[in-house]
Amino acid sequence: MDLQQQPEQHPICVQQLTLAFGTKVVQRDLSFSVRRGSIFAIMGRSGCGKSTVLKAMIGLLRPAAGTVLVDGQDYWAATEAARAEIGRHFGVLFQSAALWSSMTLTENVALPLQMFTHLNAAAINALVDLKLALVGLRAAAQKMPSELSGGMKKRAGLARALALDPSVLFFDEPSAGLDPITSKQLDDLILELRNGLNATVVIVSHELASLFAICDDGVFLDAETKTAIAHGSPRALRDRCQHPAVRAFMERAEPESIQAKESRDGRR
């Protein structure tokens, strides 16, 4: 399949991507496509380069080689102005939520609207109220980030990510630092937003409960080979993938223990 010819089905296509810091290669020869309307997982053990791949996809890290196509347009070959325009269709929730500590929630969510639109103050206030309502934080509009719990900070960051009505939402370890109940609530919110806004979602995570609950496609990155070793939904990889590293991740075991078990079973 020629991914470049299918922007309608695949708003994001990664082709032969290599990422490096100087001479240190993080991932090489990555190719995968994100289907429109899907919740796509970038999976793998800590240190494999998941967040680095995300940075290349959202324009924070220039690849050493390869392309990132957004609706058929080569992001990194585009002009700076074109990249800025493409980026306006992205909403990003960073692991730390990245809220401005000196601003209220209303001011945090309003900032992208003030920077990238010509809306008047009344229109911006109405949109901010709507975005905060979408994530269940309307009552906390005038609170400072320091007054929020970890889960509320994540939801506030999500409200800001939604400010410009993005077509693609990116999440970097959204469940990090959250208790299981709050994590489940955030998973449910991501599903509601995907279904209600018809958005495409890309999630970096190694939280299996979340991956199994909400993701319907994905890619598995490997730190040893420095490339993708499996493609498919987390549930499909759990149930059918035979690669020892993938099975170990899905079963919360070491690859050596998986191989030892298979060897014992084979002798029976």
Disulfide bonds with the S-S distance in Angstrom:
none
